[in-house]
């Protein structure tokens, strides 16, 4: 089980997007190797003009930041025009991009995988997920059902975001 976290959007799209949320999770290791952990951003669909308008606004956000839906995985570390950064430090992940800044607690295995692989697989869903309410636990089955839905996956933007940390 994992918990959702509320993100902050900017005024331009905020009324349409409604509540933006991020949720971290890890996958199973394959052949003894660590895989990048996952981070999902989505709207609850509670924006001013409803879920459909929120989905359109999320598509516009994705396009403005240089990503595309259904276009495969973009490596943000090799794409300087994709303004997404991720700071991972002391059990927290801080995701920063235009229209979205989110900070969430991450489990130790998530942080370990992020450091070991040097990146996080980030999915920006255009389809709202009202069941993924901030502050409430989300079961593995519910997360798997949403993220594993073909419509969610093909309608989302996918990118690999390099991990940075504070130096001290």
HELIX and SHEET records of a PDB file:
HELIX    1   1 UNK A   11  UNK A   17  1                                   7    
HELIX    2   2 UNK A   51  UNK A   64  1                                  14    
HELIX    3   3 UNK A   76  UNK A   78  5                                   3    
HELIX    4   4 UNK A  108  UNK A  117  1                                  10    
HELIX    5   5 UNK A  140  UNK A  147  1                                   8    
HELIX    6   6 UNK A  150  UNK A  154  1                                   5    
SHEET    1   A 2 UNK A   2  UNK A   3  0                                        
SHEET    2   A 2 UNK A 137  UNK A 138 -1                                        
SHEET    1   B 6 UNK A   5  UNK A   6  0                                        
SHEET    2   B 6 UNK A  20  UNK A  25 -1                                        
SHEET    3   B 6 UNK A  37  UNK A  43 -1                                        
SHEET    4   B 6 UNK A 119  UNK A 124  1                                        
SHEET    5   B 6 UNK A 157  UNK A 164 -1                                        
SHEET    6   B 6 UNK A  73  UNK A  75  1                                        
SHEET    1   C 8 UNK A   5  UNK A   6  0                                        
SHEET    2   C 8 UNK A  20  UNK A  25 -1                                        
SHEET    3   C 8 UNK A  37  UNK A  43 -1                                        
SHEET    4   C 8 UNK A 119  UNK A 124  1                                        
SHEET    5   C 8 UNK A 157  UNK A 164 -1                                        
SHEET    6   C 8 UNK A  84  UNK A  89  1                                        
SHEET    7   C 8 UNK A  92  UNK A  97 -1                                        
SHEET    8   C 8 UNK A 100  UNK A 105 -1                                        
END                                                                             
